[in-house]
Amino acid sequence: MIRNIVDLGNAAGLKGDLAAAIAAFEANRDLPALRAELAGEGTDLQLQNAMIIILRAGALQLRSGGSELLLQLGDVASVPAGSIAWRAEGAEVVLAEVKTGAADCAFTKLDLDQELSPGGLPNPALVTTAMPETARHEFFDASAFSWGLWSATPYDRSAITYPFSELMYLQSGSVTVGNDDEGRQTFRAGDVFIIHRGAKAAWSNSEPVKKFWLIHRPE
């Protein structure tokens, strides 16, 4: 096991309803993300903070005001603070709470096929192979939280100590992260994992990779 790197797809999860999952965040303010298996439905669920929801199986219907989202396999949604109604059918989700304020985040299903623009190159001083070609798109950017898409051709990067926490959902390709002391772990398309602040991790993708990312920077 690599300290401060968590495979959320295989982590112990909460089984119940969405209200119970949200309550788990309320009970543990240091919990950055949670895997949950959801069933049932509810109305007027009050979210104190915005959420990112990644659906890994089943279906999840969300309603806020006059808007409705139907999440299916692989979808990612942003949900602002406020009241929502929900219905889950065998839904396995990863939930991440983002303290952005009610008005900062849209109630929407993110377009994971969004066209990317050149950018997001790694630090050349850390790259141990040829520099990759990278592209990115940012859906949201604030001082503490940001999220978006990023892609890269194959490259290796030496280990760094992460100054922030990053949740990653791989859409395509694979990546190996870790260090010489603790070992390495490979994640593949469909996996969701988090590298916590303070983790020591190198990066290696031997094939093109694309990911959704959510970064939390300490304020």
N, C-alpha and C positions, 0 to 999 in steps of 0.2 A: 504494500500500500504506500502511495506517495502522499506525504503529509500535505494537507491543504488543497488537494485535488480530489473532487468527489464526482463519481459517475452517478448522475441523478437518475438515469434510466434503471439502474440496478440497486439504488439505495432503498432502504426501508421507507415505505410510503404510508400515508394515512388513508384509511378506507372509511368512506362516509359520504357526507354531502358537502357542498361548496361552503356552506356556512361554517361547518366544523373546520375546514381547511383554513378559512380566513381567521377563525378564532385561534388557530395554532400560531399564526403570525402575531396576533394581538398578545398572546401569552409569552412569546419569545421574540423580542425586538431585534435580537442579533441573528435571527434566522433569515438568510438572504433568499433562499429558494426552497421549494418543497415539492416532492412528488406525491400525487394523490390519485386514488381511484374513486371516481365520483358516481353516484346514482341519485335518483330522485329529482325533485324540483323545489323551487321556492320563489317567493316574491318579496320585494322590499328588503333585499339584503344590503346593508349599509357598508360600503367600503370607505374606510378612513383614509386610505392612500390608494394611488393608482396601482394597477397590476399589469404585468405581462403574462399571458397565458399561452403555453405551447401545448397543442393537442397531439398526443402520441398514439391514441387509439380511441375508437368509438366516436361519439358525436356530443357536442355541447352547444346548446342554444342560449344566447344571452340577449336580454332586452333592456334598453335604457331610454326612457322617454318614449319617443315614437320610432326609435331605431332598433333594428334587430340584426344579430350576427349569428350565423350557423357555422360553427367550426367543425371541420372534418380532419381526417388524418393529415398531419404535417402542418396544419394552419397555426399561425401566430397572431394573437390579438393584443391590442392595448386597450385598457379599460380605465377610465378616470375614476377618481373618488366620487362617491355618491351612491344613489340607490339603483340596484339592478334586480331583474328577475332572471331566473335560470332554469334550465332543464337538462339533465345529463342522462345519456344512454350509453352505459359501459365506457365512460370517459376516463382515460388515463391522461393526466395532465402534469405539466411542470408549471408551478406558479411562482412568480417572482414579484415581490412587493417593491414598488418604486415610489419614494417619497418626493413627488414632484409638485403636488398641489392639484386641486380639482380641475383647474382651467388649463393646465399646461399640456395635457395629454388627450388625444382624440379617442373616441369610442369607434374603433375600426379594426378590420382584419387587414393586417399588413400585406402588401403586395411583395411576395418573396421573389417574383419574377421581374421586379423593378430593374430597369437598365442601370448598370453601374458605370461610374466615371473613373478614369485613372486616378490612383491615389492610395494612401495607406501603406507605403513602402516601409519595411522594417529598417532599423538602424543599420547602415552598411557596416559599421564597426563590429557588429555582432553576427553578421551573416558569414557562414563558413563555406558556402558554395557560391555559384553564380547568383547575382541578384535576380529575384523573381519579377515577373510582371504582376502587378496587383491593381485591383479596382475596388471601389466602395460606394455605398450609398448610405446616408444618415437619415433615419426617420425622425430622430429626436435628439436634441443636444442641450443639456443644462449643466450647471457646474458640478453636480454630484452624480447625475445619471445621464447616460446616452445609450442609444441602440441603433443598429443598422445592419447592413450586409457587407461582406468582404470576401474577395476571392483572390487566389494566388496560384501561380504556377509553382512547380516543385522547388523547394529550397530548404536549407538547414540553418538554424539560428542557435547560437550558444546559449547557455542557461542564464536567465536573469532572475532576480528576486522581484516578484510582481508588486508594484506600488499601489495597485488597485485590484478589485475583484472583477472577474470576467466570466459571465455565463455564456456558453457557446452551444449552439444547436447546428450540427453539421448537416448541410443539405446535400453535399456531394463530396466524394473523395474520402481521404482518411488522413489522420495526423497522429504522430507519436510525440508525447510530452513526458518530461521527467528529468532526472539527473543521475549522475554516476553513483551517488551515495544511496539513493532510495529506490532506484530502478525506473522503468519507463512503462507507460501504458498507451495503447493504441485505441483511438476512437474512430468510428466509421460513420458513414451517412446514416442519419436517423438518430444518432446518439446525442444526448444532452449532458453536458458536464460543466462543472464550475471550477475555476482556478481562483482560490481565495488569495486575498492580499497576504503577502509574506511567503507564498509558495516559491520554491526554487525550481524553475522549469525551462528546459531547452525545448525547441520546436523543430519537427522534421515532417514535411509532407512530400512523399515520393511520387505523388500524383497530384494533378490539379485539385484544389479544394475550394469549397464555398461554404460560408457559414453565416448564420444570424448571430449577432453578438449583443450583449447587454453589459455595459461597464458601470460599476459603482466606484466612484472616486471618493476617498475620505475628505470631508470638509474641514 
